């Protein structure tokens, strides 16, 4: 195991300071929040597609009126 100098990690939920090894703390944070990031990414994609569809339909309507 490589030695990491202990650093203070501040968590947003609890206003407490933990002395942990840097690498371990970062890995744990990534593992905890991986799912959240994936969900957000999926939502964003879906919303973008919806908006594109709406714009496309609107353009069709405008063309038909003209």
Buried (B, 14 or more C-beta within 10 A) or exposed (E): EEEEEEEEBEEEEEEEEEEBBEEEBBEEEEEEEEEEEEEEEEEEEEEEEEEEEEEEEEEEEEEEEE
